[in-house]
Amino acid sequence: MKQIICALIFLIFSFAAYSQTTAQVGGIVFDLDTRFRINRVVITNLNTNESVFNNTKGEFFIKAKVGDILISKLQGYKSDTLKFAGQTSLIIYLKRLSIPLPEVVFKDSVLSAKAKYEETKKSFNKAVRLGNNKDLISVGPSGAGLSIESIWSSFSREGKNARKLMEIMERDYQNSLIDQIFNKELVKRVTGLKGDKLLIFMINYRPSYSFAVKAKDYDLVSYIKITYMRFQMNPNLQDISDLRLIEIR
């Protein structure tokens, strides 16, 4: 009986001693939605006031003992708090703060770009008519036939120039739509990037027209979040901030 009591006392004191032992604890921080590793996270031990940043791989090391409170913070994410229970490693998930983006914003962007495109077409009505190869076949009282004016415009220099102009107008419309939806203000709000980094991110991860024209608010925000995670994991993207604009004279 005495041996059992002694053993219990030994275990109690051993546990108490263990709980007071400070150890170097490692961990990794992930984005809760994308499951990608995220960096620049500040992990703080509230009991010791020690703070550390995790590295580009999302990894960190911090001193802690059983019962210590660890809090993880990153701009644009909800803070995570945990009580250290002696784990050999920690896995932390941070939830990105939601950003309300009404769908009407995207609809207005599409309509605005479309209206600009239609206005440009009206301004170049003749060029659009000459550049439209879809009207090569005309339908008259005697049936379908080839339109002489359309055939002429297809081979004439004026017609070729008009078609070139239509291509430029179409490309301008598509770029305008992408610019209005994938804009600096939105990307800055979602990622927290600014200055040169914001510019580099937007150039490297500019979405396609086919995506932009169909994307809803959730689709676009999710796209920005995922590409931002990739941007963080690829710090060697070319820095174009030193390039000067080409002046056309």
Rosetta constraint file for C-alpha pairs under 8 A:
AtomPair CA 1 CA 5 HARMONIC 6.36 0.50
AtomPair CA 2 CA 6 HARMONIC 6.07 0.50
AtomPair CA 3 CA 7 HARMONIC 6.09 0.50
AtomPair CA 4 CA 8 HARMONIC 6.22 0.50
AtomPair CA 5 CA 9 HARMONIC 6.19 0.50
AtomPair CA 6 CA 10 HARMONIC 6.08 0.50
AtomPair CA 7 CA 11 HARMONIC 6.22 0.50
AtomPair CA 8 CA 12 HARMONIC 6.19 0.50
AtomPair CA 9 CA 13 HARMONIC 6.22 0.50
AtomPair CA 10 CA 14 HARMONIC 5.96 0.50
AtomPair CA 11 CA 15 HARMONIC 6.04 0.50
AtomPair CA 12 CA 16 HARMONIC 6.18 0.50
AtomPair CA 13 CA 17 HARMONIC 6.04 0.50
AtomPair CA 14 CA 18 HARMONIC 6.08 0.50
AtomPair CA 15 CA 19 HARMONIC 6.06 0.50
AtomPair CA 16 CA 20 HARMONIC 6.47 0.50
AtomPair CA 17 CA 21 HARMONIC 6.42 0.50
AtomPair CA 18 CA 66 HARMONIC 7.94 0.50
AtomPair CA 19 CA 65 HARMONIC 6.23 0.50
AtomPair CA 19 CA 66 HARMONIC 4.95 0.50
AtomPair CA 19 CA 67 HARMONIC 7.50 0.50
AtomPair CA 20 CA 65 HARMONIC 6.12 0.50
AtomPair CA 20 CA 66 HARMONIC 6.88 0.50
AtomPair CA 21 CA 65 HARMONIC 5.72 0.50
AtomPair CA 21 CA 66 HARMONIC 7.72 0.50
AtomPair CA 22 CA 63 HARMONIC 6.28 0.50
AtomPair CA 22 CA 64 HARMONIC 5.23 0.50
AtomPair CA 22 CA 65 HARMONIC 4.46 0.50
AtomPair CA 22 CA 66 HARMONIC 7.90 0.50
AtomPair CA 23 CA 63 HARMONIC 5.43 0.50
AtomPair CA 23 CA 64 HARMONIC 5.54 0.50
AtomPair CA 23 CA 65 HARMONIC 6.08 0.50
AtomPair CA 24 CA 61 HARMONIC 6.45 0.50
AtomPair CA 24 CA 62 HARMONIC 5.60 0.50
AtomPair CA 24 CA 63 HARMONIC 4.46 0.50
AtomPair CA 24 CA 64 HARMONIC 6.50 0.50
AtomPair CA 25 CA 61 HARMONIC 5.45 0.50
AtomPair CA 25 CA 62 HARMONIC 5.35 0.50
AtomPair CA 25 CA 63 HARMONIC 5.87 0.50
AtomPair CA 25 CA 64 HARMONIC 6.62 0.50
AtomPair CA 25 CA 87 HARMONIC 7.94 0.50
AtomPair CA 25 CA 88 HARMONIC 6.56 0.50
AtomPair CA 25 CA 89 HARMONIC 6.17 0.50
AtomPair CA 25 CA 90 HARMONIC 7.60 0.50
AtomPair CA 26 CA 59 HARMONIC 7.26 0.50
AtomPair CA 26 CA 60 HARMONIC 5.63 0.50
AtomPair CA 26 CA 61 HARMONIC 4.34 0.50
AtomPair CA 26 CA 62 HARMONIC 6.56 0.50
AtomPair CA 26 CA 88 HARMONIC 7.32 0.50
AtomPair CA 26 CA 89 HARMONIC 5.13 0.50
AtomPair CA 26 CA 90 HARMONIC 6.31 0.50
AtomPair CA 27 CA 59 HARMONIC 5.67 0.50
AtomPair CA 27 CA 60 HARMONIC 5.45 0.50
AtomPair CA 27 CA 61 HARMONIC 6.50 0.50
AtomPair CA 27 CA 89 HARMONIC 5.18 0.50
AtomPair CA 27 CA 90 HARMONIC 4.24 0.50
AtomPair CA 27 CA 91 HARMONIC 5.63 0.50
AtomPair CA 27 CA 92 HARMONIC 7.42 0.50
AtomPair CA 28 CA 37 HARMONIC 7.44 0.50
AtomPair CA 28 CA 54 HARMONIC 7.83 0.50
AtomPair CA 28 CA 58 HARMONIC 5.24 0.50
AtomPair CA 28 CA 59 HARMONIC 4.43 0.50
AtomPair CA 28 CA 60 HARMONIC 6.32 0.50
AtomPair CA 28 CA 90 HARMONIC 6.47 0.50
AtomPair CA 28 CA 91 HARMONIC 5.26 0.50
AtomPair CA 28 CA 92 HARMONIC 6.22 0.50
AtomPair CA 29 CA 37 HARMONIC 5.89 0.50
AtomPair CA 29 CA 38 HARMONIC 6.05 0.50
AtomPair CA 29 CA 39 HARMONIC 7.44 0.50
AtomPair CA 29 CA 41 HARMONIC 7.72 0.50
AtomPair CA 29 CA 54 HARMONIC 7.89 0.50
AtomPair CA 29 CA 58 HARMONIC 5.28 0.50
AtomPair CA 29 CA 59 HARMONIC 6.67 0.50
AtomPair CA 29 CA 91 HARMONIC 6.16 0.50
AtomPair CA 29 CA 92 HARMONIC 4.70 0.50
AtomPair CA 29 CA 93 HARMONIC 5.80 0.50
AtomPair CA 29 CA 94 HARMONIC 7.28 0.50
AtomPair CA 30 CA 35 HARMONIC 5.59 0.50
AtomPair CA 30 CA 36 HARMONIC 5.49 0.50
AtomPair CA 30 CA 37 HARMONIC 4.31 0.50
AtomPair CA 30 CA 38 HARMONIC 5.55 0.50
AtomPair CA 30 CA 58 HARMONIC 7.14 0.50
AtomPair CA 30 CA 91 HARMONIC 7.69 0.50
AtomPair CA 30 CA 92 HARMONIC 6.15 0.50
AtomPair CA 30 CA 93 HARMONIC 4.82 0.50
AtomPair CA 30 CA 94 HARMONIC 6.33 0.50
AtomPair CA 31 CA 35 HARMONIC 5.03 0.50
AtomPair CA 31 CA 36 HARMONIC 5.47 0.50
AtomPair CA 31 CA 37 HARMONIC 6.19 0.50
AtomPair CA 31 CA 38 HARMONIC 6.30 0.50
AtomPair CA 31 CA 93 HARMONIC 5.62 0.50
AtomPair CA 31 CA 94 HARMONIC 5.24 0.50
AtomPair CA 31 CA 95 HARMONIC 6.34 0.50
AtomPair CA 31 CA 96 HARMONIC 7.37 0.50
AtomPair CA 32 CA 36 HARMONIC 7.99 0.50
AtomPair CA 32 CA 93 HARMONIC 5.03 0.50
AtomPair CA 32 CA 94 HARMONIC 5.39 0.50
AtomPair CA 32 CA 95 HARMONIC 5.25 0.50
AtomPair CA 32 CA 96 HARMONIC 7.60 0.50
AtomPair CA 33 CA 95 HARMONIC 7.02 0.50
AtomPair CA 33 CA 96 HARMONIC 7.85 0.50
AtomPair CA 34 CA 226 HARMONIC 6.59 0.50
AtomPair CA 36 CA 229 HARMONIC 6.47 0.50
AtomPair CA 37 CA 57 HARMONIC 6.52 0.50
AtomPair CA 37 CA 58 HARMONIC 5.20 0.50
AtomPair CA 37 CA 229 HARMONIC 7.55 0.50
AtomPair CA 38 CA 56 HARMONIC 7.33 0.50
AtomPair CA 38 CA 57 HARMONIC 7.25 0.50
AtomPair CA 38 CA 58 HARMONIC 5.16 0.50
AtomPair CA 38 CA 229 HARMONIC 6.89 0.50
AtomPair CA 38 CA 232 HARMONIC 7.25 0.50
AtomPair CA 38 CA 233 HARMONIC 7.99 0.50
AtomPair CA 39 CA 53 HARMONIC 7.81 0.50
AtomPair CA 39 CA 54 HARMONIC 5.72 0.50
AtomPair CA 39 CA 55 HARMONIC 5.74 0.50
AtomPair CA 39 CA 56 HARMONIC 5.22 0.50
AtomPair CA 39 CA 57 HARMONIC 6.74 0.50
AtomPair CA 39 CA 58 HARMONIC 4.84 0.50
AtomPair CA 39 CA 59 HARMONIC 7.87 0.50
AtomPair CA 39 CA 232 HARMONIC 7.42 0.50
AtomPair CA 40 CA 53 HARMONIC 5.87 0.50
AtomPair CA 40 CA 54 HARMONIC 5.92 0.50
AtomPair CA 40 CA 55 HARMONIC 6.87 0.50
AtomPair CA 40 CA 56 HARMONIC 7.55 0.50
AtomPair CA 40 CA 74 HARMONIC 6.87 0.50
AtomPair CA 41 CA 53 HARMONIC 5.53 0.50
AtomPair CA 41 CA 54 HARMONIC 5.68 0.50
AtomPair CA 41 CA 58 HARMONIC 8.00 0.50
AtomPair CA 41 CA 72 HARMONIC 6.54 0.50
AtomPair CA 41 CA 73 HARMONIC 5.67 0.50
AtomPair CA 41 CA 74 HARMONIC 4.96 0.50
AtomPair CA 42 CA 51 HARMONIC 6.55 0.50
AtomPair CA 42 CA 52 HARMONIC 5.71 0.50
AtomPair CA 42 CA 53 HARMONIC 4.70 0.50
AtomPair CA 42 CA 54 HARMONIC 6.84 0.50
AtomPair CA 42 CA 72 HARMONIC 5.59 0.50
AtomPair CA 42 CA 73 HARMONIC 5.21 0.50
AtomPair CA 42 CA 74 HARMONIC 6.47 0.50
AtomPair CA 43 CA 51 HARMONIC 5.55 0.50
AtomPair CA 43 CA 52 HARMONIC 5.39 0.50
AtomPair CA 43 CA 53 HARMONIC 6.27 0.50
AtomPair CA 43 CA 54 HARMONIC 7.59 0.50
AtomPair CA 43 CA 62 HARMONIC 7.93 0.50
AtomPair CA 43 CA 70 HARMONIC 6.70 0.50
AtomPair CA 43 CA 71 HARMONIC 5.69 0.50
AtomPair CA 43 CA 72 HARMONIC 4.42 0.50
AtomPair CA 43 CA 73 HARMONIC 6.55 0.50
AtomPair CA 44 CA 49 HARMONIC 6.42 0.50
AtomPair CA 44 CA 50 HARMONIC 5.64 0.50
AtomPair CA 44 CA 51 HARMONIC 4.21 0.50
AtomPair CA 44 CA 52 HARMONIC 6.54 0.50
AtomPair CA 44 CA 70 HARMONIC 5.55 0.50
AtomPair CA 44 CA 71 HARMONIC 5.32 0.50
AtomPair CA 44 CA 72 HARMONIC 6.45 0.50
AtomPair CA 45 CA 49 HARMONIC 5.35 0.50
AtomPair CA 45 CA 50 HARMONIC 5.35 0.50
AtomPair CA 45 CA 51 HARMONIC 6.43 0.50
AtomPair CA 45 CA 62 HARMONIC 7.89 0.50
AtomPair CA 45 CA 63 HARMONIC 7.89 0.50
AtomPair CA 45 CA 64 HARMONIC 7.09 0.50
AtomPair CA 45 CA 68 HARMONIC 6.76 0.50
AtomPair CA 45 CA 69 HARMONIC 5.84 0.50
AtomPair CA 45 CA 70 HARMONIC 4.62 0.50
AtomPair CA 45 CA 71 HARMONIC 6.65 0.50
AtomPair CA 46 CA 50 HARMONIC 7.32 0.50
AtomPair CA 46 CA 68 HARMONIC 7.15 0.50
AtomPair CA 46 CA 69 HARMONIC 5.58 0.50
AtomPair CA 46 CA 70 HARMONIC 6.13 0.50
AtomPair CA 46 CA 71 HARMONIC 7.29 0.50
AtomPair CA 47 CA 68 HARMONIC 5.84 0.50
AtomPair CA 47 CA 69 HARMONIC 6.44 0.50
AtomPair CA 50 CA 62 HARMONIC 7.85 0.50
AtomPair CA 50 CA 63 HARMONIC 7.96 0.50
AtomPair CA 51 CA 62 HARMONIC 7.78 0.50
AtomPair CA 52 CA 60 HARMONIC 7.34 0.50
AtomPair CA 52 CA 61 HARMONIC 7.53 0.50
AtomPair CA 52 CA 62 HARMONIC 6.81 0.50
AtomPair CA 53 CA 60 HARMONIC 6.72 0.50
AtomPair CA 54 CA 58 HARMONIC 5.46 0.50
AtomPair CA 54 CA 59 HARMONIC 5.08 0.50
AtomPair CA 54 CA 60 HARMONIC 4.39 0.50
AtomPair CA 54 CA 61 HARMONIC 7.68 0.50
AtomPair CA 55 CA 59 HARMONIC 5.44 0.50
AtomPair CA 55 CA 60 HARMONIC 6.47 0.50
AtomPair CA 56 CA 232 HARMONIC 7.53 0.50
AtomPair CA 56 CA 233 HARMONIC 6.69 0.50
AtomPair CA 57 CA 233 HARMONIC 7.39 0.50
AtomPair CA 64 CA 68 HARMONIC 6.18 0.50
AtomPair CA 64 CA 84 HARMONIC 7.36 0.50
AtomPair CA 65 CA 84 HARMONIC 6.95 0.50
AtomPair CA 65 CA 85 HARMONIC 7.95 0.50
AtomPair CA 65 CA 86 HARMONIC 6.98 0.50
AtomPair CA 66 CA 83 HARMONIC 7.87 0.50
AtomPair CA 66 CA 84 HARMONIC 5.35 0.50
AtomPair CA 66 CA 85 HARMONIC 5.01 0.50
AtomPair CA 66 CA 86 HARMONIC 5.32 0.50
AtomPair CA 67 CA 83 HARMONIC 5.79 0.50
AtomPair CA 67 CA 84 HARMONIC 5.33 0.50
AtomPair CA 67 CA 85 HARMONIC 6.12 0.50
AtomPair CA 68 CA 83 HARMONIC 5.77 0.50
AtomPair CA 68 CA 84 HARMONIC 5.41 0.50
AtomPair CA 69 CA 81 HARMONIC 6.99 0.50
AtomPair CA 69 CA 82 HARMONIC 5.83 0.50
AtomPair CA 69 CA 83 HARMONIC 4.63 0.50
AtomPair CA 69 CA 84 HARMONIC 6.24 0.50
AtomPair CA 70 CA 81 HARMONIC 5.74 0.50
AtomPair CA 70 CA 82 HARMONIC 5.41 0.50
AtomPair CA 70 CA 83 HARMONIC 6.28 0.50
AtomPair CA 70 CA 84 HARMONIC 7.03 0.50
AtomPair CA 71 CA 79 HARMONIC 6.83 0.50
AtomPair CA 71 CA 80 HARMONIC 5.56 0.50
AtomPair CA 71 CA 81 HARMONIC 4.37 0.50
AtomPair CA 71 CA 82 HARMONIC 6.49 0.50
AtomPair CA 72 CA 79 HARMONIC 5.63 0.50
AtomPair CA 72 CA 80 HARMONIC 5.16 0.50
AtomPair CA 72 CA 81 HARMONIC 6.50 0.50
AtomPair CA 73 CA 77 HARMONIC 7.13 0.50
AtomPair CA 73 CA 78 HARMONIC 7.18 0.50
AtomPair CA 73 CA 79 HARMONIC 4.88 0.50
AtomPair CA 73 CA 80 HARMONIC 6.86 0.50
AtomPair CA 74 CA 78 HARMONIC 7.58 0.50
AtomPair CA 74 CA 79 HARMONIC 7.17 0.50
AtomPair CA 75 CA 192 HARMONIC 7.38 0.50
AtomPair CA 76 CA 96 HARMONIC 5.92 0.50
AtomPair CA 76 CA 97 HARMONIC 5.69 0.50
AtomPair CA 76 CA 190 HARMONIC 7.53 0.50
AtomPair CA 76 CA 191 HARMONIC 7.35 0.50
AtomPair CA 76 CA 192 HARMONIC 6.98 0.50
AtomPair CA 77 CA 94 HARMONIC 6.23 0.50
AtomPair CA 77 CA 95 HARMONIC 5.50 0.50
AtomPair CA 77 CA 96 HARMONIC 4.12 0.50
AtomPair CA 77 CA 97 HARMONIC 5.06 0.50
AtomPair CA 78 CA 94 HARMONIC 6.32 0.50
AtomPair CA 78 CA 95 HARMONIC 5.51 0.50
AtomPair CA 78 CA 96 HARMONIC 6.14 0.50
AtomPair CA 78 CA 97 HARMONIC 6.06 0.50
AtomPair CA 79 CA 94 HARMONIC 6.94 0.50
AtomPair CA 79 CA 95 HARMONIC 7.99 0.50
AtomPair CA 80 CA 92 HARMONIC 7.70 0.50
AtomPair CA 80 CA 93 HARMONIC 7.63 0.50
AtomPair CA 80 CA 94 HARMONIC 6.45 0.50
AtomPair CA 99 CA 189 HARMONIC 7.93 0.50
AtomPair CA 99 CA 190 HARMONIC 7.28 0.50
AtomPair CA 101 CA 105 HARMONIC 7.27 0.50
AtomPair CA 101 CA 217 HARMONIC 6.16 0.50
AtomPair CA 102 CA 106 HARMONIC 7.76 0.50
AtomPair CA 102 CA 217 HARMONIC 6.93 0.50
AtomPair CA 103 CA 107 HARMONIC 6.48 0.50
AtomPair CA 103 CA 216 HARMONIC 6.57 0.50
AtomPair CA 103 CA 217 HARMONIC 5.56 0.50
AtomPair CA 104 CA 108 HARMONIC 5.95 0.50
AtomPair CA 105 CA 109 HARMONIC 6.28 0.50
AtomPair CA 106 CA 110 HARMONIC 6.30 0.50
AtomPair CA 106 CA 181 HARMONIC 6.36 0.50
AtomPair CA 106 CA 216 HARMONIC 7.04 0.50
AtomPair CA 106 CA 217 HARMONIC 6.94 0.50
AtomPair CA 107 CA 111 HARMONIC 6.17 0.50
AtomPair CA 108 CA 112 HARMONIC 5.88 0.50
AtomPair CA 109 CA 113 HARMONIC 6.22 0.50
AtomPair CA 109 CA 177 HARMONIC 6.75 0.50
AtomPair CA 109 CA 180 HARMONIC 5.72 0.50
AtomPair CA 109 CA 181 HARMONIC 6.25 0.50
AtomPair CA 110 CA 114 HARMONIC 6.06 0.50
AtomPair CA 110 CA 177 HARMONIC 6.09 0.50
AtomPair CA 110 CA 180 HARMONIC 7.96 0.50
AtomPair CA 110 CA 181 HARMONIC 7.94 0.50
AtomPair CA 110 CA 213 HARMONIC 7.19 0.50
AtomPair CA 111 CA 115 HARMONIC 5.92 0.50
AtomPair CA 112 CA 116 HARMONIC 6.24 0.50
AtomPair CA 113 CA 117 HARMONIC 6.24 0.50
AtomPair CA 113 CA 173 HARMONIC 6.30 0.50
AtomPair CA 113 CA 176 HARMONIC 5.98 0.50
AtomPair CA 113 CA 177 HARMONIC 5.28 0.50
AtomPair CA 113 CA 180 HARMONIC 7.74 0.50
AtomPair CA 114 CA 118 HARMONIC 6.23 0.50
AtomPair CA 114 CA 173 HARMONIC 7.11 0.50
AtomPair CA 114 CA 177 HARMONIC 7.86 0.50
AtomPair CA 115 CA 119 HARMONIC 6.11 0.50
AtomPair CA 116 CA 120 HARMONIC 6.21 0.50
AtomPair CA 116 CA 173 HARMONIC 7.58 0.50
AtomPair CA 117 CA 121 HARMONIC 6.27 0.50
AtomPair CA 117 CA 169 HARMONIC 7.18 0.50
AtomPair CA 117 CA 170 HARMONIC 7.65 0.50
AtomPair CA 117 CA 173 HARMONIC 5.65 0.50
AtomPair CA 118 CA 122 HARMONIC 6.31 0.50
AtomPair CA 119 CA 123 HARMONIC 6.38 0.50
AtomPair CA 120 CA 124 HARMONIC 6.47 0.50
AtomPair CA 120 CA 169 HARMONIC 7.52 0.50
AtomPair CA 121 CA 125 HARMONIC 5.76 0.50
AtomPair CA 121 CA 128 HARMONIC 6.61 0.50
AtomPair CA 121 CA 169 HARMONIC 7.81 0.50
AtomPair CA 124 CA 128 HARMONIC 6.18 0.50
AtomPair CA 125 CA 129 HARMONIC 6.22 0.50
AtomPair CA 126 CA 130 HARMONIC 6.15 0.50
AtomPair CA 127 CA 131 HARMONIC 5.87 0.50
AtomPair CA 127 CA 159 HARMONIC 7.61 0.50
AtomPair CA 127 CA 162 HARMONIC 4.66 0.50
AtomPair CA 127 CA 163 HARMONIC 7.45 0.50
AtomPair CA 127 CA 165 HARMONIC 7.33 0.50
AtomPair CA 127 CA 166 HARMONIC 7.57 0.50
AtomPair CA 128 CA 132 HARMONIC 6.03 0.50
AtomPair CA 128 CA 162 HARMONIC 6.43 0.50
AtomPair CA 128 CA 163 HARMONIC 7.34 0.50
AtomPair CA 128 CA 166 HARMONIC 6.34 0.50
AtomPair CA 130 CA 150 HARMONIC 7.03 0.50
AtomPair CA 130 CA 153 HARMONIC 5.59 0.50
AtomPair CA 130 CA 154 HARMONIC 7.81 0.50
AtomPair CA 130 CA 158 HARMONIC 7.67 0.50
AtomPair CA 130 CA 159 HARMONIC 5.25 0.50
AtomPair CA 130 CA 162 HARMONIC 6.02 0.50
AtomPair CA 130 CA 163 HARMONIC 7.31 0.50
AtomPair CA 131 CA 153 HARMONIC 7.15 0.50
AtomPair CA 131 CA 154 HARMONIC 7.54 0.50
AtomPair CA 131 CA 159 HARMONIC 5.51 0.50
AtomPair CA 131 CA 160 HARMONIC 6.89 0.50
AtomPair CA 131 CA 161 HARMONIC 7.72 0.50
AtomPair CA 131 CA 162 HARMONIC 4.68 0.50
AtomPair CA 131 CA 163 HARMONIC 4.04 0.50
AtomPair CA 131 CA 164 HARMONIC 7.72 0.50
AtomPair CA 131 CA 165 HARMONIC 7.96 0.50
AtomPair CA 131 CA 166 HARMONIC 6.69 0.50
AtomPair CA 132 CA 163 HARMONIC 6.95 0.50
AtomPair CA 133 CA 150 HARMONIC 6.92 0.50
AtomPair CA 133 CA 154 HARMONIC 7.00 0.50
AtomPair CA 135 CA 147 HARMONIC 7.23 0.50
AtomPair CA 135 CA 150 HARMONIC 6.37 0.50
AtomPair CA 136 CA 146 HARMONIC 5.79 0.50
AtomPair CA 136 CA 147 HARMONIC 5.32 0.50
AtomPair CA 136 CA 148 HARMONIC 7.98 0.50
AtomPair CA 136 CA 150 HARMONIC 5.00 0.50
AtomPair CA 136 CA 151 HARMONIC 6.26 0.50
AtomPair CA 137 CA 144 HARMONIC 6.66 0.50
AtomPair CA 137 CA 145 HARMONIC 5.50 0.50
AtomPair CA 137 CA 146 HARMONIC 4.52 0.50
AtomPair CA 137 CA 147 HARMONIC 5.55 0.50
AtomPair CA 138 CA 144 HARMONIC 5.68 0.50
AtomPair CA 138 CA 145 HARMONIC 5.29 0.50
AtomPair CA 138 CA 146 HARMONIC 5.72 0.50
AtomPair CA 138 CA 147 HARMONIC 5.39 0.50
AtomPair CA 139 CA 143 HARMONIC 5.51 0.50
AtomPair CA 139 CA 144 HARMONIC 4.19 0.50
AtomPair CA 139 CA 145 HARMONIC 6.10 0.50
AtomPair CA 140 CA 144 HARMONIC 6.08 0.50
AtomPair CA 140 CA 145 HARMONIC 7.42 0.50
AtomPair CA 146 CA 150 HARMONIC 7.85 0.50
AtomPair CA 146 CA 151 HARMONIC 7.46 0.50
AtomPair CA 147 CA 151 HARMONIC 6.22 0.50
AtomPair CA 148 CA 152 HARMONIC 6.14 0.50
AtomPair CA 149 CA 153 HARMONIC 6.13 0.50
AtomPair CA 150 CA 154 HARMONIC 6.15 0.50
AtomPair CA 151 CA 155 HARMONIC 6.70 0.50
AtomPair CA 152 CA 156 HARMONIC 5.83 0.50
AtomPair CA 152 CA 159 HARMONIC 7.72 0.50
AtomPair CA 153 CA 157 HARMONIC 7.73 0.50
AtomPair CA 153 CA 158 HARMONIC 6.76 0.50
AtomPair CA 153 CA 159 HARMONIC 4.24 0.50
AtomPair CA 153 CA 160 HARMONIC 7.31 0.50
AtomPair CA 154 CA 159 HARMONIC 5.52 0.50
AtomPair CA 154 CA 160 HARMONIC 6.61 0.50
AtomPair CA 155 CA 159 HARMONIC 6.68 0.50
AtomPair CA 155 CA 160 HARMONIC 7.06 0.50
AtomPair CA 156 CA 160 HARMONIC 6.41 0.50
AtomPair CA 157 CA 161 HARMONIC 6.19 0.50
AtomPair CA 158 CA 162 HARMONIC 6.12 0.50
AtomPair CA 159 CA 163 HARMONIC 6.23 0.50
AtomPair CA 160 CA 164 HARMONIC 6.21 0.50
AtomPair CA 161 CA 165 HARMONIC 6.17 0.50
AtomPair CA 162 CA 166 HARMONIC 6.23 0.50
AtomPair CA 163 CA 167 HARMONIC 6.29 0.50
AtomPair CA 164 CA 168 HARMONIC 6.35 0.50
AtomPair CA 165 CA 169 HARMONIC 6.13 0.50
AtomPair CA 166 CA 170 HARMONIC 6.07 0.50
AtomPair CA 167 CA 171 HARMONIC 6.10 0.50
AtomPair CA 168 CA 172 HARMONIC 5.99 0.50
AtomPair CA 169 CA 173 HARMONIC 6.13 0.50
AtomPair CA 170 CA 174 HARMONIC 6.31 0.50
AtomPair CA 171 CA 175 HARMONIC 6.19 0.50
AtomPair CA 172 CA 176 HARMONIC 5.96 0.50
AtomPair CA 173 CA 177 HARMONIC 6.21 0.50
AtomPair CA 174 CA 178 HARMONIC 6.36 0.50
AtomPair CA 174 CA 209 HARMONIC 6.02 0.50
AtomPair CA 175 CA 179 HARMONIC 6.05 0.50
AtomPair CA 175 CA 209 HARMONIC 7.45 0.50
AtomPair CA 176 CA 180 HARMONIC 6.18 0.50
AtomPair CA 177 CA 181 HARMONIC 6.35 0.50
AtomPair CA 177 CA 209 HARMONIC 7.65 0.50
AtomPair CA 177 CA 212 HARMONIC 7.41 0.50
AtomPair CA 177 CA 213 HARMONIC 7.49 0.50
AtomPair CA 178 CA 182 HARMONIC 5.62 0.50
AtomPair CA 178 CA 183 HARMONIC 7.97 0.50
AtomPair CA 178 CA 207 HARMONIC 7.28 0.50
AtomPair CA 178 CA 208 HARMONIC 7.57 0.50
AtomPair CA 178 CA 209 HARMONIC 6.30 0.50
AtomPair CA 178 CA 212 HARMONIC 5.95 0.50
AtomPair CA 178 CA 213 HARMONIC 7.92 0.50
AtomPair CA 179 CA 183 HARMONIC 5.56 0.50
AtomPair CA 181 CA 212 HARMONIC 7.08 0.50
AtomPair CA 182 CA 186 HARMONIC 6.96 0.50
AtomPair CA 182 CA 187 HARMONIC 7.04 0.50
AtomPair CA 182 CA 206 HARMONIC 7.41 0.50
AtomPair CA 182 CA 207 HARMONIC 7.64 0.50
AtomPair CA 182 CA 212 HARMONIC 7.99 0.50
AtomPair CA 183 CA 187 HARMONIC 6.33 0.50
AtomPair CA 184 CA 188 HARMONIC 5.86 0.50
AtomPair CA 184 CA 198 HARMONIC 7.60 0.50
AtomPair CA 184 CA 202 HARMONIC 7.86 0.50
AtomPair CA 185 CA 189 HARMONIC 6.22 0.50
AtomPair CA 186 CA 190 HARMONIC 6.31 0.50
AtomPair CA 187 CA 191 HARMONIC 5.92 0.50
AtomPair CA 187 CA 192 HARMONIC 7.63 0.50
AtomPair CA 187 CA 193 HARMONIC 7.57 0.50
AtomPair CA 187 CA 198 HARMONIC 7.78 0.50
AtomPair CA 187 CA 202 HARMONIC 7.86 0.50
AtomPair CA 187 CA 224 HARMONIC 7.02 0.50
AtomPair CA 188 CA 192 HARMONIC 4.93 0.50
AtomPair CA 188 CA 193 HARMONIC 5.24 0.50
AtomPair CA 188 CA 194 HARMONIC 6.37 0.50
AtomPair CA 188 CA 198 HARMONIC 7.08 0.50
AtomPair CA 189 CA 193 HARMONIC 7.99 0.50
AtomPair CA 190 CA 221 HARMONIC 7.20 0.50
AtomPair CA 190 CA 224 HARMONIC 7.19 0.50
AtomPair CA 190 CA 225 HARMONIC 7.07 0.50
AtomPair CA 191 CA 224 HARMONIC 7.66 0.50
AtomPair CA 191 CA 225 HARMONIC 7.13 0.50
AtomPair CA 191 CA 228 HARMONIC 6.75 0.50
AtomPair CA 193 CA 197 HARMONIC 6.19 0.50
AtomPair CA 193 CA 198 HARMONIC 4.99 0.50
AtomPair CA 194 CA 198 HARMONIC 4.72 0.50
AtomPair CA 194 CA 199 HARMONIC 7.71 0.50
AtomPair CA 195 CA 199 HARMONIC 6.57 0.50
AtomPair CA 196 CA 200 HARMONIC 6.14 0.50
AtomPair CA 196 CA 241 HARMONIC 5.72 0.50
AtomPair CA 197 CA 201 HARMONIC 6.07 0.50
AtomPair CA 198 CA 202 HARMONIC 6.19 0.50
AtomPair CA 199 CA 203 HARMONIC 6.23 0.50
AtomPair CA 199 CA 241 HARMONIC 7.89 0.50
AtomPair CA 200 CA 204 HARMONIC 6.15 0.50
AtomPair CA 200 CA 238 HARMONIC 7.78 0.50
AtomPair CA 200 CA 239 HARMONIC 6.57 0.50
AtomPair CA 200 CA 240 HARMONIC 6.73 0.50
AtomPair CA 200 CA 241 HARMONIC 7.53 0.50
AtomPair CA 201 CA 205 HARMONIC 5.92 0.50
AtomPair CA 201 CA 228 HARMONIC 7.72 0.50
AtomPair CA 201 CA 231 HARMONIC 7.02 0.50
AtomPair CA 202 CA 206 HARMONIC 5.43 0.50
AtomPair CA 205 CA 227 HARMONIC 6.73 0.50
AtomPair CA 207 CA 211 HARMONIC 6.56 0.50
AtomPair CA 207 CA 212 HARMONIC 6.58 0.50
AtomPair CA 208 CA 212 HARMONIC 6.22 0.50
AtomPair CA 209 CA 213 HARMONIC 6.00 0.50
AtomPair CA 210 CA 214 HARMONIC 6.73 0.50
AtomPair CA 211 CA 215 HARMONIC 5.83 0.50
AtomPair CA 212 CA 220 HARMONIC 7.90 0.50
AtomPair CA 215 CA 219 HARMONIC 5.48 0.50
AtomPair CA 215 CA 220 HARMONIC 5.92 0.50
AtomPair CA 216 CA 220 HARMONIC 6.27 0.50
AtomPair CA 217 CA 221 HARMONIC 6.26 0.50
AtomPair CA 218 CA 222 HARMONIC 6.01 0.50
AtomPair CA 219 CA 223 HARMONIC 6.09 0.50
AtomPair CA 220 CA 224 HARMONIC 6.25 0.50
AtomPair CA 221 CA 225 HARMONIC 6.16 0.50
AtomPair CA 222 CA 226 HARMONIC 6.17 0.50
AtomPair CA 223 CA 227 HARMONIC 6.12 0.50
AtomPair CA 224 CA 228 HARMONIC 5.89 0.50
AtomPair CA 225 CA 229 HARMONIC 6.37 0.50
AtomPair CA 226 CA 230 HARMONIC 6.56 0.50
AtomPair CA 227 CA 231 HARMONIC 6.08 0.50
AtomPair CA 228 CA 232 HARMONIC 6.20 0.50
AtomPair CA 229 CA 233 HARMONIC 6.45 0.50
AtomPair CA 230 CA 234 HARMONIC 6.24 0.50
AtomPair CA 231 CA 235 HARMONIC 6.75 0.50
AtomPair CA 231 CA 237 HARMONIC 7.96 0.50
